[in-house]
């Protein structure tokens, strides 16, 4: 039997930096898989150096669904 966990996550601002940038304000509109894995790991108390061992593609299927529109703001 597969086990599923679902939760709602929201905030006024979030920044998910694109991996190929260093100082650019480019951001993903939704949290990428690694960000979701990191969030789950922080909730259950896994170390940041080992948590990806528990969330490999074969061990964890992760999906994200938008419940409201994404609003983007520009900051200078």
Biotite code that builds the C-alpha atoms (Angstrom):
import biotite.structure as struc

atoms = struc.array([
    struc.Atom([0.000, 0.000, 0.000], chain_id="A", res_id=1, res_name="UNK", atom_name="CA", element="C"),
    struc.Atom([1.320, 3.459, -0.932], chain_id="A", res_id=2, res_name="UNK", atom_name="CA", element="C"),
    struc.Atom([1.378, 6.101, 1.753], chain_id="A", res_id=3, res_name="UNK", atom_name="CA", element="C"),
    struc.Atom([0.578, 9.721, 0.947], chain_id="A", res_id=4, res_name="UNK", atom_name="CA", element="C"),
    struc.Atom([1.092, 12.944, 2.837], chain_id="A", res_id=5, res_name="UNK", atom_name="CA", element="C"),
    struc.Atom([-0.556, 16.159, 1.666], chain_id="A", res_id=6, res_name="UNK", atom_name="CA", element="C"),
    struc.Atom([-0.383, 19.641, 3.089], chain_id="A", res_id=7, res_name="UNK", atom_name="CA", element="C"),
    struc.Atom([-0.957, 23.267, 2.099], chain_id="A", res_id=8, res_name="UNK", atom_name="CA", element="C"),
    struc.Atom([1.957, 25.669, 2.065], chain_id="A", res_id=9, res_name="UNK", atom_name="CA", element="C"),
    struc.Atom([1.652, 29.396, 1.523], chain_id="A", res_id=10, res_name="UNK", atom_name="CA", element="C"),
    struc.Atom([3.501, 32.614, 2.099], chain_id="A", res_id=11, res_name="UNK", atom_name="CA", element="C"),
    struc.Atom([3.658, 36.207, 1.024], chain_id="A", res_id=12, res_name="UNK", atom_name="CA", element="C"),
    struc.Atom([7.062, 35.815, -0.629], chain_id="A", res_id=13, res_name="UNK", atom_name="CA", element="C"),
    struc.Atom([9.302, 32.982, -1.746], chain_id="A", res_id=14, res_name="UNK", atom_name="CA", element="C"),
    struc.Atom([12.409, 32.787, -3.889], chain_id="A", res_id=15, res_name="UNK", atom_name="CA", element="C"),
    struc.Atom([13.505, 29.532, -5.517], chain_id="A", res_id=16, res_name="UNK", atom_name="CA", element="C"),
    struc.Atom([16.749, 30.495, -7.236], chain_id="A", res_id=17, res_name="UNK", atom_name="CA", element="C"),
    struc.Atom([17.487, 28.932, -10.581], chain_id="A", res_id=18, res_name="UNK", atom_name="CA", element="C"),
    struc.Atom([20.576, 26.743, -10.216], chain_id="A", res_id=19, res_name="UNK", atom_name="CA", element="C"),
    struc.Atom([22.468, 28.321, -13.100], chain_id="A", res_id=20, res_name="UNK", atom_name="CA", element="C"),
    struc.Atom([22.416, 31.826, -11.572], chain_id="A", res_id=21, res_name="UNK", atom_name="CA", element="C"),
    struc.Atom([24.482, 33.380, -8.818], chain_id="A", res_id=22, res_name="UNK", atom_name="CA", element="C"),
    struc.Atom([23.280, 36.920, -8.222], chain_id="A", res_id=23, res_name="UNK", atom_name="CA", element="C"),
    struc.Atom([20.366, 37.046, -10.626], chain_id="A", res_id=24, res_name="UNK", atom_name="CA", element="C"),
    struc.Atom([16.826, 37.497, -9.309], chain_id="A", res_id=25, res_name="UNK", atom_name="CA", element="C"),
    struc.Atom([15.537, 34.702, -11.564], chain_id="A", res_id=26, res_name="UNK", atom_name="CA", element="C"),
    struc.Atom([13.227, 32.411, -9.623], chain_id="A", res_id=27, res_name="UNK", atom_name="CA", element="C"),
    struc.Atom([11.017, 29.406, -10.231], chain_id="A", res_id=28, res_name="UNK", atom_name="CA", element="C"),
    struc.Atom([7.290, 30.122, -9.907], chain_id="A", res_id=29, res_name="UNK", atom_name="CA", element="C"),
    struc.Atom([6.755, 26.986, -7.824], chain_id="A", res_id=30, res_name="UNK", atom_name="CA", element="C"),
    struc.Atom([9.125, 25.229, -5.422], chain_id="A", res_id=31, res_name="UNK", atom_name="CA", element="C"),
    struc.Atom([11.355, 22.733, -7.237], chain_id="A", res_id=32, res_name="UNK", atom_name="CA", element="C"),
    struc.Atom([11.663, 19.141, -6.049], chain_id="A", res_id=33, res_name="UNK", atom_name="CA", element="C"),
    struc.Atom([14.821, 19.836, -4.038], chain_id="A", res_id=34, res_name="UNK", atom_name="CA", element="C"),
    struc.Atom([13.104, 22.665, -2.147], chain_id="A", res_id=35, res_name="UNK", atom_name="CA", element="C"),
    struc.Atom([10.132, 20.439, -1.292], chain_id="A", res_id=36, res_name="UNK", atom_name="CA", element="C"),
    struc.Atom([12.516, 17.676, -0.153], chain_id="A", res_id=37, res_name="UNK", atom_name="CA", element="C"),
    struc.Atom([14.391, 20.170, 2.014], chain_id="A", res_id=38, res_name="UNK", atom_name="CA", element="C"),
    struc.Atom([11.171, 21.429, 3.558], chain_id="A", res_id=39, res_name="UNK", atom_name="CA", element="C"),
    struc.Atom([10.002, 17.902, 4.385], chain_id="A", res_id=40, res_name="UNK", atom_name="CA", element="C"),
    struc.Atom([13.432, 17.036, 5.787], chain_id="A", res_id=41, res_name="UNK", atom_name="CA", element="C"),
    struc.Atom([13.381, 20.103, 8.035], chain_id="A", res_id=42, res_name="UNK", atom_name="CA", element="C"),
    struc.Atom([9.934, 19.193, 9.333], chain_id="A", res_id=43, res_name="UNK", atom_name="CA", element="C"),
    struc.Atom([10.964, 15.653, 10.292], chain_id="A", res_id=44, res_name="UNK", atom_name="CA", element="C"),
    struc.Atom([14.432, 16.669, 11.513], chain_id="A", res_id=45, res_name="UNK", atom_name="CA", element="C"),
    struc.Atom([16.784, 15.169, 8.919], chain_id="A", res_id=46, res_name="UNK", atom_name="CA", element="C"),
    struc.Atom([20.277, 16.588, 8.507], chain_id="A", res_id=47, res_name="UNK", atom_name="CA", element="C"),
    struc.Atom([20.734, 18.833, 5.472], chain_id="A", res_id=48, res_name="UNK", atom_name="CA", element="C"),
    struc.Atom([23.716, 16.819, 4.292], chain_id="A", res_id=49, res_name="UNK", atom_name="CA", element="C"),
    struc.Atom([21.886, 13.486, 4.170], chain_id="A", res_id=50, res_name="UNK", atom_name="CA", element="C"),
    struc.Atom([18.214, 14.168, 3.505], chain_id="A", res_id=51, res_name="UNK", atom_name="CA", element="C"),
    struc.Atom([18.418, 13.621, -0.266], chain_id="A", res_id=52, res_name="UNK", atom_name="CA", element="C"),
    struc.Atom([19.290, 9.970, 0.460], chain_id="A", res_id=53, res_name="UNK", atom_name="CA", element="C"),
    struc.Atom([15.744, 9.574, 1.809], chain_id="A", res_id=54, res_name="UNK", atom_name="CA", element="C"),
    struc.Atom([14.005, 11.428, -1.031], chain_id="A", res_id=55, res_name="UNK", atom_name="CA", element="C"),
    struc.Atom([15.422, 9.784, -4.150], chain_id="A", res_id=56, res_name="UNK", atom_name="CA", element="C"),
    struc.Atom([13.197, 9.479, -7.226], chain_id="A", res_id=57, res_name="UNK", atom_name="CA", element="C"),
    struc.Atom([12.621, 5.768, -6.556], chain_id="A", res_id=58, res_name="UNK", atom_name="CA", element="C"),
    struc.Atom([11.779, 6.276, -2.865], chain_id="A", res_id=59, res_name="UNK", atom_name="CA", element="C"),
    struc.Atom([9.586, 9.379, -2.987], chain_id="A", res_id=60, res_name="UNK", atom_name="CA", element="C"),
    struc.Atom([7.142, 10.658, -5.569], chain_id="A", res_id=61, res_name="UNK", atom_name="CA", element="C"),
    struc.Atom([6.580, 14.367, -5.061], chain_id="A", res_id=62, res_name="UNK", atom_name="CA", element="C"),
    struc.Atom([3.978, 16.579, -6.683], chain_id="A", res_id=63, res_name="UNK", atom_name="CA", element="C"),
    struc.Atom([3.061, 20.241, -6.355], chain_id="A", res_id=64, res_name="UNK", atom_name="CA", element="C"),
    struc.Atom([-0.340, 21.739, -7.111], chain_id="A", res_id=65, res_name="UNK", atom_name="CA", element="C"),
    struc.Atom([-1.038, 25.463, -7.235], chain_id="A", res_id=66, res_name="UNK", atom_name="CA", element="C"),
    struc.Atom([-4.138, 26.454, -5.281], chain_id="A", res_id=67, res_name="UNK", atom_name="CA", element="C"),
    struc.Atom([-4.037, 30.128, -6.271], chain_id="A", res_id=68, res_name="UNK", atom_name="CA", element="C"),
    struc.Atom([-2.431, 32.358, -8.863], chain_id="A", res_id=69, res_name="UNK", atom_name="CA", element="C"),
    struc.Atom([1.282, 33.111, -8.662], chain_id="A", res_id=70, res_name="UNK", atom_name="CA", element="C"),
    struc.Atom([2.001, 36.823, -8.208], chain_id="A", res_id=71, res_name="UNK", atom_name="CA", element="C"),
    struc.Atom([5.449, 38.107, -9.114], chain_id="A", res_id=72, res_name="UNK", atom_name="CA", element="C"),
    struc.Atom([7.018, 41.300, -7.773], chain_id="A", res_id=73, res_name="UNK", atom_name="CA", element="C"),
    struc.Atom([10.090, 43.104, -9.012], chain_id="A", res_id=74, res_name="UNK", atom_name="CA", element="C"),
    struc.Atom([12.588, 44.431, -6.481], chain_id="A", res_id=75, res_name="UNK", atom_name="CA", element="C"),
    struc.Atom([15.505, 46.628, -7.434], chain_id="A", res_id=76, res_name="UNK", atom_name="CA", element="C"),
])
